[in-house]
Amino acid sequence: FGSTSSSSSAGSSYSPLPSSLVKNLIGKTEASKGTTPAVHVLVLGSLSVEALPGVQAVLDTYSAYLERTSRAGKDTVLKVAVQGACSSEASLSTAIAACLNGIMGEEVAWDALMALAQILGTATNQSDSESLQLLKESCGLSKTLEVATCAAHREVFELVGTVLPDSLTVILNGKKFGPIGLLKKEYVPLEASHITLLEDIEVGGLNPLTGPSKAQFGTKGIMAGLRSALTKGGGKSDEDQILRLSYALSVRSRAAEQVHAIQHGGDDDEDDDDASSTTGRPAVAEQTFQSAPESLKLRLEPIASESAPLQIYAIMDTLSQDAQRLLPLLRSLHLELNAGVAIVLRPVPLVSVPLLSYYRPAPLVAPTEQGLKGLLTWNGRAPNIKFDVPARSHQILSMQLRTPAAWLCSPTEAGDADLDSLSPDSLDFVRAKYVLESLFVEGWAMAPNGRPAAGRHLALAPLFPRASSGSSSQDSVVVKSGYFQLRAPPGLYQLTLRQPEKDDRVIRPRNAVGLLDVAGRSTPLEVTVGRLEEDSAGSSQGDENEVGGSTDIEAADVVEPPVEGAGGDPSKCSETIHIFSVASGHRYERLLRIMIMSVRQHTSCPLRVWLVDNFLSPKFRQVLPTLAAEVGFAVSRMTYKWPSWLRAQSEKQRVIWAYKILFLDVFFPKQVERVLFIDADQIVRSDIRELWTTDLQGAVYGFVPFCSTTKNAGGMFGSWGSAEVDIRNPETTGFRFWEQGFWQRHLSSSGKVYHISALFVVDLVAFRKRAAGDILREVYQQLTEDPHSLANLDQDLPNYVQHQLPIFSLPPEWLWCESWCSEESKARAKTIDMCQNPVKKEGKLQQARRIAPEWTKYDEKLEAIMTKAGFHVAG
């Protein structure tokens, strides 16, 4: 016996309960030895006089149970629980329950059942008090209800959840069936054969989740095996044996159901409202709508002359972001499917500005009163979406596209508009065009032994080769948990291994991977990678005609991403330096190209710049090849979809910060063994080869500490001697958060210091070997349960996990920032970061021109290059 969780709705799920609770509910039973012991609990809603005609359905159900019991003996134990108040006086509901329970203990149950039917028929035409008195007299009830029985009923309902009035739910060994409406004119009566089948499935071992029984218990089956195991040496009575057996079955079935759900990528807890909609029981939203004040209700009635297959109930806070997206969807369902829509407005107290965005839906076809018939006249083009934004002084807006999870969309046209900085004060009309470039595939890769296939590189090879999409890489590194993601345009693909270890191969799937639905795959891709123990040199070649058995596709159609750099002087430096950065919006893209040029001006090594494609503007994508050729560097655009299991960020700036630190292990091809991250708003004044070749002394990455007290090693800071030098900016003393509060306590006890994330070097070989990416993501997942944690996400996260992932402290001259560093130390700075000064209110570009005079020269040179190539340059 068991019940669902404490939620108030029903489902078809397992949740074992202690047998002691069942025993208290059932009371003394007289069970005899048999072959099919079971415990059934009928759970009814509160009954009233008006509901008494529906009691006939209860009597029919009881008749079926009596017939089943008379055939199989008394191993089938039945108990009814009716929801009622545990008061000193019995209510009508509890009186009916007591009568029904009493019947089950009678030897002449059939006669008692018929007598009760007559009593209830008579009570139908009487008041509650008269009906209650009649039941008390006829069933021999005392004036007060037994407290223990009432308490047992109450505990059942607390665990099963509230059952609506006039409904019936059957619980068998923890499996919940129902609820079944009792007052419906047309109901399917429960027959003895139904109960027999129910027991055979749940108890007899026919359930596919619990079978095969013979393999476990021999020819005697699961019941005999479990009965023997439970009673062996225990000497328990038959009554206890039945309860213990039903509890064991509930535990076993629950565990099997969980495993099945996990294997198939689902949730073992079923959706309660969905279950309600299929069983006839009103959903929670419907109940709320029915009881809500009329002033808080909105209705969209279906067209009476047409069929209405859907009735939708929604409860919403109209000033929420979810409501912004839900309302257009409800309207579309109403117009296209003639759905009835009932909305309950549920405002909540405001503690901040509720809405910070405008939202418009982009349906494939504009919804019309024609419904789905409108598809017949569709011209194949999606309607444009138009925003008429009211003028707001000093307000800046950004354009963001909300797409299905599997889509990779990018803006391809925006004119000269900066989609990250749109001003409502402007009278200009901005037009943007987005394109669906490819579809993402998420999955889990395991080795044959069941462990995650961490470290493998998976790729999709097209079965019908096409021209390259231009993206830097379409392979994926399997992380510690086994998770991976791939992307590709719609089509048929073979899953392959890139740079496989000896004898490694893709064991599953053997067939083609299809990306044929624009909505993407509905389930994760399950992959097995490795070497089967039974493989041999002669048998591992596979069937050449079977997809997955040939390696020719891998060699021909999986193109290795380029990793070589460009530019520089090969006679002075031949090793490619890999630079990683992220920028969003025209202003930061302008700073980014100046940062790259400053790097180029100070190093002779070939450069390859890796940029996160998710945030780049259409204009910058267009000009990037020209800049790379003229300045002298190679470029790779990479992308990574935020994993579905990782807690997402809603603010774009925090998303950008997260991309700087959370996905370092999966961004780059395996051939890239080290990478430098440099913020877009930096000016480099020295050869980064020195930083590139820094020995990190076993750490996975190195960051520069915030300016503090440091030793004047080698006369770095002029004639200040060899003593410690304070290179902090005295104007921002009160703003140095890392020297106080949480950070001071967290780091000082272990001798750690706080580092800035504007520049860091990553040893990707050590990073992957230590599974550092998984550690960072796991800690991020834990900390972001509090939405106020990780205020500076890209900095706080690596600093917080220093005890697990130590940071190598780079020399302080590698990052100078006016906000935190003294003016005297600037002359020795090898890079200058334009971090926001909390004391000075100054724009980023104005700050750059003032702090670094060479910035303007770089800017003018790059503008000349872009103008020559035909690109308009904004001021």
ZAMARGU-4260 file (C-alpha; in steps of 0.2 Angstrom, whole numbers, plus 5000, padded with zeros to 4 digits):
<rodrens>
0) 5000/5000/5000 | 5006/5017/4996 | 5000/5034/4990 | 5006/5049/4980 | 5015/5064/4987
5) 5007/5076/4998 | 5001/5087/4983 | 4983/5089/4981 | 4981/5081/4965 | 4981/5063/4959
10) 4992/5053/4948 | 4997/5036/4943 | 5013/5034/4954 | 5021/5024/4968 | 5025/5030/4985
15) 5027/5016/4998 | 5019/5019/5016 | 5024/5010/5032 | 5013/4995/5034 | 5009/5001/5051
20) 4998/5015/5044 | 4989/5002/5033 | 4986/4991/5047 | 4979/5005/5057 | 4967/5009/5043
25) 4962/4991/5039 | 4961/4985/5057 | 4959/4967/5061 | 4958/4956/5046 | 4955/4938/5044
30) 4966/4933/5029 | 4970/4915/5025 | 4983/4908/5014 | 4981/4910/4996 | 4990/4913/4980
35) 4986/4932/4976 | 4987/4942/4992 | 4983/4961/4989 | 4978/4976/4999 | 4966/4988/4991
40) 4960/5005/4998 | 4946/5014/4991 | 4947/5032/4994 | 4931/5043/4992 | 4928/5061/4993
45) 4917/5069/5005 | 4899/5064/5002 | 4883/5074/5005 | 4864/5071/5003 | 4865/5078/4985
50) 4879/5066/4981 | 4869/5050/4987 | 4863/5045/4970 | 4882/5043/4966 | 4884/5031/4980
55) 4876/5018/4968 | 4893/5018/4959 | 4901/5014/4976 | 4890/5000/4979 | 4893/4993/4961
60) 4912/4994/4965 | 4909/4985/4981 | 4899/4972/4973 | 4914/4969/4961 | 4926/4967/4976
65) 4914/4955/4985 | 4913/4944/4970 | 4932/4944/4968 | 4935/4941/4986 | 4922/4926/4986
70) 4932/4918/4972 | 4950/4921/4979 | 4947/4919/4998 | 4951/4933/5010 | 4968/4937/5005
75) 4961/4952/4996 | 4959/4965/5010 | 4948/4980/5006 | 4946/4996/5016 | 4937/5012/5012
80) 4942/5029/5017 | 4930/5044/5016 | 4936/5061/5019 | 4927/5069/5034 | 4931/5079/5050
85) 4937/5070/5065 | 4924/5077/5077 | 4916/5069/5092 | 4900/5068/5081 | 4900/5057/5066
90) 4897/5066/5050 | 4886/5059/5035 | 4902/5055/5026 | 4910/5045/5040 | 4894/5036/5044
95) 4893/5030/5026 | 4911/5024/5027 | 4908/5015/5043 | 4893/5006/5036 | 4903/5001/5020
100) 4917/4995/5031 | 4906/4985/5042 | 4898/4976/5027 | 4915/4970/5022 | 4916/4961/5039
105) 4899/4953/5037 | 4898/4934/5032 | 4882/4939/5022 | 4889/4954/5014 | 4878/4953/4999
110) 4862/4955/5009 | 4870/4969/5019 | 4875/4978/5003 | 4858/4977/4996 | 4851/4983/5013
115) 4863/4998/5013 | 4857/5002/4995 | 4839/5003/5001 | 4844/5014/5016 | 4854/5026/5005
120) 4840/5027/4993 | 4828/5031/5007 | 4840/5044/5014 | 4842/5053/4997 | 4825/5062/5000
125) 4829/5067/5018 | 4840/5080/5026 | 4858/5078/5032 | 4853/5075/5050 | 4839/5063/5046
130) 4850/5053/5034 | 4864/5052/5047 | 4852/5046/5060 | 4845/5033/5048 | 4862/5027/5045
135) 4867/5026/5063 | 4852/5016/5067 | 4853/5004/5052 | 4872/5001/5054 | 4872/5001/5073
140) 4884/5015/5074 | 4888/5023/5091 | 4886/5042/5093 | 4904/5045/5092 | 4916/5039/5078
145) 4931/5029/5084 | 4945/5041/5085 | 4959/5029/5079 | 4949/5025/5063 | 4946/5044/5059
150) 4964/5048/5062 | 4970/5034/5051 | 4958/5041/5037 | 4964/5058/5039 | 4982/5052/5038
155) 4978/5043/5022 | 4971/5059/5014 | 4986/5069/5019 | 4997/5058/5010 | 4985/5054/4995
160) 4981/5072/4993 | 4963/5080/4993 | 4951/5070/4983 | 4937/5079/4976 | 4919/5076/4982
165) 4910/5062/4974 | 4925/5054/4967 | 4933/5037/4969 | 4952/5032/4969 | 4958/5014/4971
170) 4976/5012/4978 | 4984/4995/4976 | 5001/4991/4983 | 5006/5009/4981 | 4999/5011/4964
175) 4985/5024/4962 | 4971/5022/4950 | 4958/5035/4947 | 4950/5046/4953 | 4934/5040/4944
180) 4919/5052/4944 | 4904/5045/4953 | 4890/5056/4948 | 4893/5056/4929 | 4878/5048/4920
185) 4889/5037/4910 | 4902/5028/4920 | 4910/5011/4917 | 4906/5000/4932 | 4921/4991/4940
190) 4919/4972/4938 | 4927/4958/4946 | 4937/4954/4930 | 4944/4972/4931 | 4950/4969/4949
195) 4958/4952/4944 | 4967/4960/4929 | 4973/4974/4941 | 4980/4962/4953 | 4988/4952/4940
200) 4997/4967/4933 | 5003/4975/4949 | 5005/4959/4960 | 5007/4945/4948 | 5023/4951/4940
205) 5015/4955/4923 | 5020/4973/4924 | 5035/4976/4912 | 5043/4987/4925 | 5044/4973/4938
210) 5046/4957/4927 | 5051/4945/4922 | 5046/4936/4937 | 5051/4918/4933 | 5069/4923/4930
215) 5070/4929/4948 | 5059/4917/4957 | 5057/4902/4946 | 5041/4894/4941 | 5032/4898/4957
220) 5032/4917/4951 | 5035/4933/4960 | 5022/4931/4973 | 5028/4915/4980 | 5046/4921/4980
225) 5042/4937/4989 | 5030/4928/5001 | 5043/4915/5005 | 5057/4929/5007 | 5046/4939/5019
230) 5040/4925/5030 | 5056/4915/5031 | 5060/4913/5049 | 5048/4927/5054 | 5033/4917/5060
235) 5022/4932/5056 | 5003/4930/5055 | 4995/4930/5038 | 4988/4948/5042 | 5005/4955/5044
240) 5012/4945/5030 | 4999/4953/5018 | 5004/4970/5024 | 5023/4967/5023 | 5021/4960/5006
245) 5011/4974/4999 | 5023/4986/5005 | 5038/4977/4998 | 5029/4977/4981 | 5026/4995/4982
250) 5045/4999/4986 | 5050/4987/4971 | 5038/4995/4959 | 5042/5013/4964 | 5061/5009/4961
255) 5058/5001/4944 | 5047/5016/4939 | 5061/5028/4944 | 5074/5018/4934 | 5063/5017/4919
260) 5060/5036/4919 | 5078/5040/4921 | 5083/5028/4907 | 5070/5037/4895 | 5075/5054/4900
265) 5058/5058/4909 | 5053/5062/4926 | 5047/5049/4938 | 5034/5060/4945 | 5019/5062/4934
270) 5011/5079/4931 | 4996/5080/4942 | 4986/5092/4932 | 4989/5081/4916 | 4983/5066/4926
275) 4968/5075/4932 | 4963/5080/4914 | 4963/5062/4908 | 4953/5055/4922 | 4939/5067/4923
280) 4944/5075/4939 | 4944/5094/4938 | 4961/5101/4938 | 4968/5113/4952 | 4967/5127/4940
285) 4949/5123/4936 | 4944/5123/4954 | 4953/5139/4957 | 4943/5147/4942 | 4927/5141/4948
290) 4929/5148/4965 | 4938/5165/4960 | 4928/5181/4961 | 4920/5186/4944 | 4931/5202/4944
295) 4947/5192/4942 | 4941/5180/4928 | 4943/5182/4910 | 4935/5170/4897 | 4937/5166/4879
300) 4922/5156/4874 | 4924/5143/4860 | 4913/5145/4844 | 4897/5135/4849 | 4894/5129/4831
305) 4911/5120/4830 | 4919/5106/4841 | 4930/5112/4855 | 4943/5099/4859 | 4952/5109/4872
310) 4947/5118/4888 | 4962/5128/4895 | 4963/5135/4913 | 4977/5147/4917 | 4981/5156/4933
315) 4993/5170/4931 | 5001/5186/4937 | 4998/5198/4923 | 5013/5208/4927 | 5025/5194/4925
320) 5037/5189/4911 | 5028/5172/4910 | 5011/5180/4907 | 5019/5191/4893 | 5023/5174/4883
325) 5008/5165/4889 | 4994/5177/4883 | 4998/5177/4865 | 4999/5158/4865 | 4982/5156/4873
330) 4975/5168/4860 | 4982/5157/4846 | 4975/5141/4853 | 4958/5149/4855 | 4958/5155/4837
335) 4966/5140/4829 | 4959/5126/4839 | 4943/5134/4845 | 4950/5131/4863 | 4940/5138/4877
340) 4951/5148/4888 | 4948/5153/4906 | 4960/5164/4915 | 4961/5169/4934 | 4971/5185/4937
345) 4982/5182/4952 | 4991/5199/4956 | 5005/5198/4969 | 5013/5212/4979 | 5026/5222/4970
350) 5044/5223/4977 | 5052/5229/4961 | 5048/5235/4944 | 5039/5219/4937 | 5042/5221/4919
355) 5058/5227/4910 | 5054/5221/4892 | 5042/5222/4878 | 5037/5205/4870 | 5029/5200/4854
360) 5026/5183/4848 | 5032/5177/4831 | 5019/5163/4825 | 5023/5154/4809 | 5006/5160/4803
365) 4996/5174/4810 | 4981/5167/4820 | 4965/5170/4812 | 4947/5165/4814 | 4950/5152/4801
370) 4960/5142/4813 | 4970/5128/4805 | 4962/5131/4788 | 4973/5146/4787 | 4988/5135/4783
375) 4980/5130/4766 | 4983/5148/4760 | 5000/5151/4768 | 5013/5158/4757 | 5027/5150/4766
380) 5033/5166/4774 | 5032/5171/4792 | 5024/5187/4797 | 5035/5202/4803 | 5035/5207/4821
385) 5034/5225/4824 | 5037/5235/4840 | 5030/5252/4843 | 5040/5257/4858 | 5035/5274/4867
390) 5048/5286/4869 | 5057/5285/4886 | 5071/5297/4890 | 5088/5290/4895 | 5082/5272/4892
395) 5092/5259/4882 | 5084/5243/4875 | 5092/5227/4868 | 5084/5215/4856 | 5083/5197/4861
400) 5076/5182/4853 | 5067/5168/4863 | 5067/5152/4853 | 5064/5134/4855 | 5078/5126/4865
405) 5085/5116/4850 | 5087/5132/4839 | 5103/5141/4835 | 5097/5158/4828 | 5108/5173/4824
410) 5104/5190/4817 | 5110/5192/4799 | 5104/5210/4796 | 5102/5225/4807 | 5108/5239/4796
415) 5119/5251/4806 | 5108/5248/4822 | 5116/5241/4837 | 5103/5228/4843 | 5111/5229/4861
420) 5109/5248/4862 | 5092/5254/4855 | 5086/5271/4860 | 5067/5274/4861 | 5070/5292/4859
425) 5076/5289/4841 | 5064/5291/4827 | 5073/5279/4816 | 5065/5263/4811 | 5076/5248/4815
430) 5074/5232/4805 | 5082/5216/4810 | 5082/5199/4802 | 5086/5182/4811 | 5090/5166/4803
435) 5089/5148/4810 | 5107/5142/4807 | 5107/5124/4815 | 5099/5113/4828 | 5106/5107/4844
440) 5107/5089/4850 | 5109/5085/4868 | 5113/5068/4875 | 5122/5057/4887 | 5137/5046/4882
445) 5142/5031/4892 | 5155/5018/4891 | 5150/4999/4890 | 5153/4997/4908 | 5140/5011/4912
450) 5152/5024/4917 | 5152/5041/4908 | 5162/5042/4893 | 5171/5058/4899 | 5184/5066/4888
455) 5178/5058/4871 | 5176/5070/4856 | 5160/5067/4847 | 5155/5074/4830 | 5141/5073/4817
460) 5146/5068/4800 | 5133/5071/4786 | 5127/5056/4776 | 5125/5068/4762 | 5140/5080/4762
465) 5136/5098/4760 | 5146/5114/4760 | 5154/5119/4776 | 5142/5130/4787 | 5157/5141/4792
470) 5156/5138/4810 | 5173/5134/4819 | 5168/5117/4826 | 5154/5105/4827 | 5161/5092/4838
475) 5158/5091/4857 | 5168/5085/4872 | 5159/5073/4883 | 5160/5080/4901 | 5162/5071/4917
480) 5143/5067/4919 | 5142/5060/4902 | 5133/5075/4895 | 5137/5082/4877 | 5129/5093/4864
485) 5131/5094/4845 | 5124/5106/4832 | 5121/5104/4814 | 5108/5109/4800 | 5093/5098/4798
490) 5098/5082/4789 | 5104/5064/4792 | 5121/5061/4801 | 5132/5048/4807 | 5139/5050/4825
495) 5157/5048/4825 | 5173/5049/4836 | 5186/5063/4833 | 5203/5057/4838 | 5197/5041/4846
500) 5208/5031/4858 | 5214/5014/4852 | 5200/5002/4848 | 5187/5015/4853 | 5171/5017/4843
505) 5153/5022/4843 | 5144/5007/4849 | 5127/5015/4849 | 5118/5022/4840 | 5122/5011/4825
510) 5109/5019/4814 | 5109/5037/4807 | 5105/5052/4818 | 5091/5061/4811 | 5088/5080/4813
515) 5072/5080/4803 | 5060/5090/4814 | 5063/5109/4815 | 5058/5108/4833 | 5073/5097/4837
520) 5074/5080/4845 | 5061/5077/4858 | 5072/5066/4869 | 5091/5066/4873 | 5103/5056/4862
525) 5109/5040/4871 | 5126/5035/4866 | 5138/5021/4870 | 5156/5024/4866 | 5171/5013/4869
530) 5177/4995/4866 | 5167/4980/4869 | 5176/4966/4878 | 5170/4953/4866 | 5177/4963/4851
535) 5192/4956/4842 | 5203/4961/4828 | 5193/4950/4816 | 5176/4955/4822 | 5177/4973/4826
540) 5177/4979/4808 | 5158/4978/4808 | 5146/4977/4793 | 5152/4989/4779 | 5134/4991/4774
545) 5128/4996/4791 | 5128/5014/4796 | 5141/5016/4810 | 5151/5001/4804 | 5162/5011/4792
550) 5175/5023/4796 | 5176/5030/4778 | 5162/5043/4782 | 5172/5049/4797 | 5188/5053/4787
555) 5179/5061/4772 | 5166/5071/4780 | 5171/5076/4797 | 5182/5092/4794 | 5194/5095/4808
560) 5192/5113/4814 | 5207/5125/4810 | 5218/5129/4825 | 5233/5137/4816 | 5236/5156/4819
565) 5240/5169/4806 | 5251/5185/4805 | 5267/5189/4815 | 5285/5185/4810 | 5288/5166/4809
570) 5306/5169/4810 | 5304/5175/4827 | 5290/5165/4834 | 5281/5150/4826 | 5270/5145/4840
575) 5251/5150/4838 | 5244/5160/4853 | 5226/5157/4856 | 5216/5172/4863 | 5198/5170/4869
580) 5186/5185/4871 | 5168/5189/4872 | 5159/5205/4866 | 5141/5210/4863 | 5135/5226/4855
585) 5144/5239/4844 | 5153/5248/4858 | 5161/5232/4865 | 5165/5226/4847 | 5174/5242/4844
590) 5184/5239/4860 | 5187/5221/4855 | 5195/5225/4838 | 5206/5238/4846 | 5211/5225/4860
595) 5216/5213/4846 | 5226/5226/4836 | 5236/5231/4852 | 5240/5212/4855 | 5246/5211/4836
600) 5257/5227/4838 | 5267/5219/4852 | 5270/5201/4847 | 5278/5192/4833 | 5268/5175/4836
605) 5254/5169/4825 | 5237/5173/4833 | 5220/5164/4833 | 5206/5173/4841 | 5191/5163/4848
610) 5175/5173/4849 | 5158/5167/4856 | 5146/5168/4842 | 5131/5169/4852 | 5133/5188/4856
615) 5141/5195/4840 | 5131/5208/4829 | 5128/5205/4811 | 5139/5219/4806 | 5154/5213/4816
620) 5152/5196/4808 | 5153/5204/4791 | 5168/5214/4794 | 5178/5201/4804 | 5186/5192/4789
625) 5192/5209/4783 | 5199/5214/4800 | 5208/5197/4802 | 5216/5199/4785 | 5222/5217/4787
630) 5227/5216/4805 | 5235/5199/4804 | 5226/5185/4814 | 5215/5170/4812 | 5198/5169/4819
635) 5186/5156/4825 | 5168/5159/4830 | 5162/5146/4842 | 5145/5143/4851 | 5138/5133/4865
640) 5120/5131/4870 | 5116/5133/4888 | 5113/5116/4895 | 5095/5112/4899 | 5100/5105/4916
645) 5110/5120/4921 | 5102/5134/4930 | 5100/5148/4918 | 5103/5167/4920 | 5090/5179/4914
650) 5101/5195/4912 | 5111/5196/4897 | 5126/5203/4906 | 5126/5189/4918 | 5125/5176/4903
655) 5140/5184/4895 | 5150/5183/4912 | 5145/5164/4913 | 5151/5160/4896 | 5168/5167/4901
660) 5171/5154/4914 | 5158/5139/4914 | 5162/5131/4897 | 5181/5132/4895 | 5182/5113/4894
665) 5170/5112/4879 | 5173/5127/4869 | 5190/5123/4861 | 5195/5108/4850 | 5207/5095/4858
670) 5222/5102/4849 | 5221/5118/4858 | 5231/5115/4874 | 5232/5133/4881 | 5221/5149/4879
675) 5222/5167/4885 | 5207/5176/4890 | 5208/5195/4887 | 5193/5206/4890 | 5187/5216/4875
680) 5190/5233/4884 | 5209/5231/4887 | 5224/5238/4879 | 5239/5227/4878 | 5256/5236/4880
685) 5268/5221/4880 | 5272/5204/4872 | 5259/5192/4878 | 5271/5178/4873 | 5278/5180/4891
690) 5261/5177/4898 | 5258/5163/4886 | 5273/5153/4892 | 5271/5157/4911 | 5273/5141/4921
695) 5257/5139/4931 | 5265/5127/4943 | 5251/5114/4942 | 5236/5125/4943 | 5223/5124/4929
700) 5223/5143/4927 | 5231/5159/4932 | 5223/5176/4936 | 5230/5193/4941 | 5226/5198/4959
705) 5218/5214/4962 | 5230/5228/4966 | 5236/5227/4984 | 5252/5227/4994 | 5266/5219/4984
710) 5284/5216/4984 | 5294/5228/4972 | 5303/5213/4965 | 5317/5217/4952 | 5313/5236/4954
715) 5297/5234/4945 | 5290/5250/4953 | 5305/5261/4950 | 5316/5267/4965 | 5304/5262/4979
720) 5317/5249/4985 | 5314/5231/4988 | 5301/5233/5002 | 5283/5230/5000 | 5274/5243/4990
725) 5255/5248/4991 | 5249/5249/4973 | 5231/5252/4978 | 5221/5267/4972 | 5217/5277/4989
730) 5202/5285/4981 | 5192/5268/4981 | 5196/5261/4998 | 5178/5259/5003 | 5174/5250/4987
735) 5186/5236/4989 | 5173/5223/4993 | 5186/5208/4994 | 5195/5216/5009 | 5179/5215/5020
740) 5164/5205/5024 | 5162/5187/5016 | 5177/5188/5005 | 5189/5193/5018 | 5183/5179/5029
745) 5182/5166/5015 | 5200/5169/5009 | 5211/5176/5022 | 5210/5161/5034 | 5218/5150/5020
750) 5230/5164/5014 | 5221/5166/4997 | 5218/5182/4988 | 5205/5189/4977 | 5208/5189/4958
755) 5201/5199/4944 | 5194/5190/4929 | 5198/5203/4915 | 5213/5193/4910 | 5218/5175/4913
760) 5228/5160/4906 | 5221/5142/4905 | 5230/5126/4904 | 5217/5117/4895 | 5226/5100/4896
765) 5226/5101/4915 | 5209/5109/4915 | 5201/5094/4906 | 5211/5082/4916 | 5205/5089/4933
770) 5187/5090/4926 | 5188/5108/4932 | 5174/5113/4920 | 5162/5101/4930 | 5168/5107/4946
775) 5164/5125/4941 | 5147/5120/4935 | 5143/5110/4950 | 5147/5124/4962 | 5138/5137/4951
780) 5123/5126/4952 | 5124/5125/4971 | 5127/5144/4973 | 5114/5150/4961 | 5100/5142/4972
785) 5102/5159/4980 | 5098/5172/4966 | 5108/5185/4975 | 5124/5175/4976 | 5139/5177/4963
790) 5136/5196/4961 | 5151/5196/4949 | 5149/5179/4942 | 5164/5177/4931 | 5175/5183/4946
795) 5167/5176/4961 | 5165/5158/4955 | 5184/5155/4952 | 5189/5164/4968 | 5176/5155/4978
800) 5182/5138/4973 | 5201/5141/4976 | 5201/5128/4989 | 5196/5115/4976 | 5204/5123/4960
805) 5219/5134/4966 | 5223/5149/4956 | 5241/5153/4951 | 5243/5172/4954 | 5250/5181/4939
810) 5262/5196/4941 | 5252/5212/4946 | 5259/5222/4931 | 5249/5211/4919 | 5233/5220/4923
815) 5232/5238/4928 | 5214/5245/4932 | 5212/5263/4937 | 5198/5259/4949 | 5209/5248/4960
820) 5227/5252/4956 | 5237/5268/4960 | 5242/5280/4946 | 5261/5277/4951 | 5260/5259/4946
825) 5252/5263/4929 | 5269/5266/4920 | 5274/5247/4923 | 5257/5240/4917 | 5258/5227/4903
830) 5239/5228/4900 | 5226/5242/4905 | 5208/5237/4908 | 5195/5250/4906 | 5185/5243/4922
835) 5171/5255/4928 | 5178/5267/4941 | 5165/5269/4955 | 5171/5286/4959 | 5171/5294/4941
840) 5155/5294/4931 | 5162/5292/4914 | 5158/5283/4898 | 5168/5268/4892 | 5175/5276/4876
845) 5179/5292/4885 | 5188/5283/4898 | 5198/5273/4886 | 5204/5289/4876 | 5209/5297/4893
850) 5218/5283/4901 | 5227/5275/4886 | 5233/5288/4872 | 5237/5275/4860 | 5219/5269/4860
855) 5214/5283/4848 | 5228/5279/4836 | 5222/5261/4835 | 5204/5267/4833 | 5208/5278/4818
860) 5218/5265/4810 | 5204/5252/4811 | 5191/5264/4805 | 5202/5267/4790 | 5203/5249/4786
865) 5184/5247/4788 | 5180/5262/4777 | 5191/5256/4764 | 5182/5239/4764 | 5165/5248/4762
870) 5159/5247/4780 | 5151/5262/4788 | 5159/5266/4804 | 5148/5275/4818 | 5156/5289/4828
</rodrens>
